[in-house]
Amino acid sequence: MKKKMIWVLLAVVLVLAAAAAVLLLNKNDVVESTGPIVVTEEVTAEPETQEEAEAEALSEEAEIELVTLTGVITEITDEYVLLDVGDMGQVQANLSEDTLIEGVEELAIGQTAIVTYDGKMTRSLPAQITALRVGVYEVRGTVKTMEDGRITVEKTEGGDEVVLTLPENAPALAVGDVITAYTTGISTMSLPPQMNAIAIVK
């Protein structure tokens, strides 16, 4: 009888030990929560003013490696401007809603334009680029003086004078000639202002 009781007690002890071991293993597998999980989302603030929007656009443009291409406009459509770029031949500058037109109210065939783009050009014929800016900067007037590769022009509109540095491919000029000069659009603050001409048309 005593032996039977001992065996029963021993069996109970073994069962309890096994249960304790299972509980211990389960406890080690539990990962305690440190609190609620919070998912954060980055929020980009919209520019509040026109000045902030323009500053943001300039910052984005500064990150792009800009390249300029100069040529004579030979064809104009709503989708593109075709340029004669001398040794490079024809280049199609594709236009978009974001393309800026500077210097003139309307582009015209025969104008010399400076096209700013992102440096990417296709290998197609004609080669194609995406125009970010098309600038046509005209000075129309009468040649008043000539000296050392520079001329003074009296503008047709307003009568103001401007000093132009002539390009290498400038045609033969004389005082009194009425010309259209295409410039880089950059002018000094001097009086009269001075500019670099990239093309002269008589």
C-alpha positions in Angstrom: 0.0 0.0 0.0 2.8 2.4 0.9 4.6 1.5 -2.3 1.5 2.3 -4.3 1.1 5.7 -2.6 4.8 6.5 -3.3 4.3 5.7 -7.0 1.2 7.9 -7.2 3.0 10.8 -5.5 6.0 10.4 -7.8 3.7 10.4 -10.8 2.0 13.6 -9.6 5.4 15.3 -9.0 6.5 14.4 -12.6 3.3 15.8 -14.0 3.7 19.0 -12.1 7.3 19.3 -13.2 6.4 18.8 -16.8 3.6 21.4 -16.5 6.1 23.9 -15.0 8.6 23.3 -17.8 5.9 24.0 -20.4 4.9 27.2 -18.7 8.5 28.3 -18.5 9.0 27.7 -22.3 5.9 29.7 -23.1 7.0 32.6 -21.0 10.3 32.8 -22.8 8.5 32.9 -26.1 6.3 35.9 -25.2 7.5 39.3 -26.3 6.3 42.0 -24.0 4.7 45.0 -25.6 6.4 48.3 -24.9 3.3 50.3 -25.8 1.1 51.1 -28.8 2.8 51.1 -32.3 2.8 54.6 -33.8 3.2 55.0 -37.6 4.6 58.3 -38.6 4.1 59.8 -42.1 6.3 62.5 -43.6 4.1 65.5 -44.5 5.3 67.9 -47.1 4.0 71.4 -46.6 2.6 73.1 -49.6 4.1 76.6 -50.4 1.9 79.2 -48.9 2.8 82.1 -51.2 3.7 82.7 -54.9 7.2 83.7 -53.8 7.7 80.4 -52.0 6.4 78.5 -55.0 8.9 80.3 -57.3 11.8 79.8 -54.9 10.9 76.0 -54.8 10.8 75.8 -58.6 14.2 77.6 -58.9 15.6 75.2 -56.3 14.4 72.2 -58.3 15.7 73.7 -61.5 19.1 74.3 -59.9 19.4 70.5 -59.2 19.2 69.9 -63.0 22.3 70.3 -65.1 21.0 72.9 -67.6 22.4 73.2 -71.1 21.7 75.9 -73.7 21.5 75.5 -77.5 21.4 78.5 -79.9 19.8 78.3 -83.4 17.6 80.0 -85.9 13.9 79.0 -85.8 12.9 77.4 -89.1 9.5 75.9 -88.1 7.0 76.4 -85.3 4.1 74.2 -84.2 2.1 73.9 -81.0 4.3 70.9 -80.0 7.8 72.0 -81.0 10.2 74.5 -82.4 12.7 73.4 -85.1 16.1 75.1 -85.0 18.9 75.3 -87.4 22.0 74.9 -85.2 24.7 75.2 -87.9 27.1 72.3 -87.9 24.7 70.2 -85.7 22.0 70.5 -88.4 18.3 70.5 -87.3 17.2 70.2 -83.6 13.6 69.8 -82.6 12.9 71.5 -79.3 9.7 70.0 -77.9 7.5 72.4 -76.0 5.2 71.7 -73.0 2.9 73.7 -70.7 5.9 74.3 -68.4 8.2 75.8 -71.2 8.9 79.4 -70.6 9.0 81.8 -73.5 11.1 84.9 -72.8 12.1 88.1 -74.5 9.2 88.2 -77.1 5.5 87.8 -76.9 5.4 85.3 -79.8 8.0 83.2 -81.5 8.6 83.6 -85.2 10.5 81.9 -88.0 13.9 83.5 -88.6 14.4 84.5 -84.9 17.6 83.4 -83.2 16.6 81.6 -80.0 18.5 80.3 -77.0 16.9 77.1 -75.8 17.6 75.9 -72.3 17.1 72.1 -71.7 18.2 69.4 -69.3 21.2 68.1 -71.4 19.3 65.1 -72.8 19.2 64.8 -76.6 17.9 61.9 -78.7 19.9 60.3 -81.5 17.0 60.6 -83.9 16.8 62.7 -87.0 16.2 65.5 -86.2 17.7 65.2 -82.7 15.1 66.1 -80.1 15.3 67.9 -76.8 12.7 69.1 -74.2 12.8 72.9 -73.9 12.6 74.3 -70.4 13.0 77.8 -71.7 13.1 79.5 -75.1 14.6 82.9 -75.1 14.6 85.4 -78.0 16.2 88.7 -77.1 16.0 91.2 -79.9 17.4 94.7 -80.3 16.1 96.6 -83.4 17.6 99.9 -84.4 20.0 101.9 -86.4 23.8 101.7 -86.2 25.1 105.0 -84.9 28.8 104.2 -84.3 31.3 101.4 -85.0 34.6 100.8 -83.2 36.8 97.7 -82.5 34.1 95.0 -83.0 31.5 96.9 -81.2 28.6 99.1 -82.4 26.3 101.5 -80.8 22.6 101.0 -81.9 19.8 103.5 -81.4 16.7 101.5 -80.7 13.8 101.9 -83.1 11.4 101.9 -80.1 12.2 104.5 -77.5 15.4 105.9 -79.1 17.6 104.6 -76.3 21.1 103.5 -77.2 22.8 100.2 -76.5 26.4 99.0 -77.2 26.7 95.6 -78.8 29.7 93.4 -79.0 29.6 91.8 -82.5 29.7 88.0 -83.0 32.4 86.5 -85.3 29.8 85.7 -88.0 28.4 89.3 -88.1 27.8 90.6 -91.6 29.6 93.7 -92.9 28.0 96.8 -91.3 28.0 100.5 -91.8 26.8 103.5 -89.9 23.1 104.0 -90.8 22.3 100.3 -91.3 19.0 99.2 -89.8 19.5 95.9 -88.1 18.0 93.4 -85.8 20.5 92.0 -83.2 19.9 88.9 -81.2 21.6 89.0 -77.8 22.2 86.7 -74.8 19.6 88.7 -72.9 22.2 89.8 -70.3 22.9 93.5 -70.0 25.3 95.6 -68.0 24.0 98.3 -65.7 26.1 101.0 -67.4 24.7 103.9 -69.5 24.4 103.0 -72.3 23.9 99.4 -71.4 26.2 96.8 -73.1 25.2 93.4 -74.4 26.8 90.5 -76.4 25.2 89.9 -79.8 24.9 86.3 -81.0 23.5 87.1 -84.4 23.0 90.2 -86.6 20.3 90.4 -89.3 20.3 93.4 -91.8 
